[in-house]
């Protein structure tokens, strides 16, 4: 392959990796109370049970 294809390939891969790193750096955890965590766990359990019934 010509050198400019390698350069373009490196540029594309660098852009994708850079975008993913910026996305990771901008992510932040959502502070949840214990009550909210319990409600989420209950909803997940209900959804899993619904999925099991639908199969």
Backbone as JSON Lines, residues from 0, in Angstrom:
{"i":0,"aa":"X","n":[0.85,-1.18,0.0],"ca":[0.0,0.0,0.0],"c":[0.9,1.24,0.0]}
{"i":1,"aa":"X","n":[0.42,2.28,-0.65],"ca":[1.19,3.53,-0.67],"c":[1.24,4.16,0.73]}
{"i":2,"aa":"X","n":[2.23,5.03,0.91],"ca":[2.43,5.65,2.21],"c":[1.25,6.5,2.64]}
{"i":3,"aa":"X","n":[0.57,7.14,1.69],"ca":[-0.54,8.03,2.08],"c":[-1.74,7.23,2.58]}
{"i":4,"aa":"X","n":[-1.89,5.99,2.17],"ca":[-2.96,5.15,2.71],"c":[-2.66,4.83,4.17]}
{"i":5,"aa":"X","n":[-1.41,4.51,4.48],"ca":[-1.02,4.26,5.87],"c":[-1.24,5.51,6.72]}
{"i":6,"aa":"X","n":[-0.92,6.67,6.17],"ca":[-1.12,7.93,6.9],"c":[-2.6,8.15,7.16]}
{"i":7,"aa":"X","n":[-3.42,7.93,6.15],"ca":[-4.87,8.09,6.3],"c":[-5.43,7.1,7.31]}
{"i":8,"aa":"X","n":[-4.95,5.88,7.26],"ca":[-5.39,4.85,8.2],"c":[-5.02,5.23,9.64]}
{"i":9,"aa":"X","n":[-3.81,5.71,9.83],"ca":[-3.38,6.14,11.16],"c":[-4.21,7.33,11.65]}
{"i":10,"aa":"X","n":[-4.53,8.23,10.74],"ca":[-5.34,9.39,11.1],"c":[-6.75,8.98,11.52]}
{"i":11,"aa":"X","n":[-7.34,8.06,10.8],"ca":[-8.69,7.58,11.13],"c":[-8.69,6.86,12.46]}
{"i":12,"aa":"X","n":[-7.73,5.97,12.67],"ca":[-7.66,5.23,13.94],"c":[-7.4,6.19,15.09]}
{"i":13,"aa":"X","n":[-6.53,7.17,14.9],"ca":[-6.26,8.16,15.94],"c":[-7.49,8.98,16.27]}
{"i":14,"aa":"X","n":[-8.27,9.33,15.26],"ca":[-9.48,10.1,15.48],"c":[-10.5,9.3,16.29]}
{"i":15,"aa":"X","n":[-10.67,8.04,15.96],"ca":[-11.62,7.19,16.69],"c":[-11.17,7.02,18.13]}
{"i":16,"aa":"X","n":[-9.9,6.71,18.34],"ca":[-9.41,6.51,19.7],"c":[-9.49,7.82,20.5]}
{"i":17,"aa":"X","n":[-9.14,8.93,19.86],"ca":[-9.24,10.23,20.55],"c":[-10.67,10.56,20.93]}
{"i":18,"aa":"X","n":[-11.61,10.27,20.05],"ca":[-13.02,10.51,20.36],"c":[-13.49,9.66,21.52]}
{"i":19,"aa":"X","n":[-13.08,8.4,21.55],"ca":[-13.47,7.52,22.66],"c":[-12.86,7.99,23.98]}
{"i":20,"aa":"X","n":[-11.61,8.44,23.94],"ca":[-10.98,8.94,25.17],"c":[-11.66,10.21,25.67]}
{"i":21,"aa":"X","n":[-12.06,11.09,24.75],"ca":[-12.76,12.3,25.16],"c":[-14.13,11.97,25.74]}
{"i":22,"aa":"X","n":[-14.79,10.98,25.16],"ca":[-16.09,10.55,25.69],"c":[-15.94,9.98,27.09]}
{"i":23,"aa":"X","n":[-14.9,9.18,27.29],"ca":[-14.65,8.6,28.61],"c":[-14.31,9.68,29.63]}
{"i":24,"aa":"X","n":[-13.54,10.67,29.22],"ca":[-13.15,11.73,30.14],"c":[-14.34,12.6,30.54]}
{"i":25,"aa":"X","n":[-15.29,12.75,29.64],"ca":[-16.45,13.58,29.93],"c":[-17.53,12.87,30.71]}
{"i":26,"aa":"X","n":[-17.43,11.55,30.81],"ca":[-18.45,10.79,31.54],"c":[-18.29,11.01,33.03]}
{"i":27,"aa":"X","n":[-19.4,11.06,33.71],"ca":[-19.35,11.19,35.16],"c":[-20.41,10.3,35.78]}
{"i":28,"aa":"X","n":[-20.16,9.89,36.99],"ca":[-21.1,9.03,37.68],"c":[-22.29,9.85,38.17]}
{"i":29,"aa":"X","n":[-23.43,9.2,38.17],"ca":[-24.65,9.85,38.65],"c":[-24.83,9.47,40.12]}
{"i":30,"aa":"X","n":[-24.85,10.45,41.0],"ca":[-25.05,10.12,42.41],"c":[-26.49,9.67,42.67]}
{"i":31,"aa":"X","n":[-26.64,8.46,43.17],"ca":[-27.97,7.91,43.46],"c":[-28.08,7.61,44.94]}
{"i":32,"aa":"X","n":[-29.28,7.81,45.47],"ca":[-29.54,7.44,46.85],"c":[-29.78,5.93,46.9]}
{"i":33,"aa":"X","n":[-29.76,5.38,48.1],"ca":[-30.0,3.95,48.26],"c":[-31.42,3.58,47.78]}
{"i":34,"aa":"X","n":[-32.38,4.46,48.03],"ca":[-33.75,4.2,47.59],"c":[-33.83,4.11,46.06]}
{"i":35,"aa":"X","n":[-33.13,5.0,45.38],"ca":[-33.13,4.98,43.92],"c":[-32.46,3.71,43.4]}
{"i":36,"aa":"X","n":[-31.39,3.29,44.05],"ca":[-30.71,2.06,43.65],"c":[-31.62,0.85,43.83]}
{"i":37,"aa":"X","n":[-32.39,0.84,44.92],"ca":[-33.31,-0.27,45.17],"c":[-34.42,-0.29,44.13]}
{"i":38,"aa":"X","n":[-34.94,0.88,43.76],"ca":[-36.0,0.94,42.74],"c":[-35.48,0.47,41.39]}
{"i":39,"aa":"X","n":[-34.25,0.83,41.07],"ca":[-33.66,0.38,39.8],"c":[-33.5,-1.13,39.81]}
{"i":40,"aa":"X","n":[-33.01,-1.69,40.92],"ca":[-32.84,-3.14,41.03],"c":[-34.18,-3.85,40.91]}
{"i":41,"aa":"X","n":[-35.23,-3.26,41.51],"ca":[-36.57,-3.86,41.43],"c":[-37.09,-3.82,40.0]}
{"i":42,"aa":"X","n":[-36.91,-2.69,39.31],"ca":[-37.35,-2.59,37.91],"c":[-36.6,-3.58,37.03]}
{"i":43,"aa":"X","n":[-35.3,-3.74,37.28],"ca":[-34.52,-4.7,36.5],"c":[-35.01,-6.12,36.73]}
{"i":44,"aa":"X","n":[-35.32,-6.45,37.98],"ca":[-35.83,-7.79,38.28],"c":[-37.18,-8.01,37.6]}
{"i":45,"aa":"X","n":[-38.04,-7.0,37.63],"ca":[-39.34,-7.12,36.97],"c":[-39.18,-7.28,35.45]}
{"i":46,"aa":"X","n":[-38.25,-6.55,34.87],"ca":[-38.02,-6.66,33.43],"c":[-37.46,-8.03,33.08]}
{"i":47,"aa":"X","n":[-36.57,-8.55,33.92],"ca":[-36.02,-9.89,33.68],"c":[-37.12,-10.95,33.77]}
{"i":48,"aa":"X","n":[-38.02,-10.79,34.75],"ca":[-39.12,-11.74,34.89],"c":[-40.05,-11.65,33.68]}
{"i":49,"aa":"X","n":[-40.31,-10.45,33.2],"ca":[-41.15,-10.27,32.03],"c":[-40.51,-10.91,30.8]}
{"i":50,"aa":"X","n":[-39.21,-10.74,30.65],"ca":[-38.49,-11.34,29.53],"c":[-38.56,-12.87,29.61]}
{"i":51,"aa":"X","n":[-38.43,-13.4,30.82],"ca":[-38.48,-14.86,30.99],"c":[-39.86,-15.4,30.64]}
{"i":52,"aa":"X","n":[-40.91,-14.64,30.98],"ca":[-42.27,-15.07,30.64],"c":[-42.53,-15.0,29.15]}
{"i":53,"aa":"X","n":[-41.93,-14.0,28.49],"ca":[-42.17,-13.79,27.05],"c":[-41.48,-14.83,26.18]}
{"i":54,"aa":"X","n":[-40.49,-15.5,26.71],"ca":[-39.75,-16.48,25.9],"c":[-40.49,-17.72,25.77]}
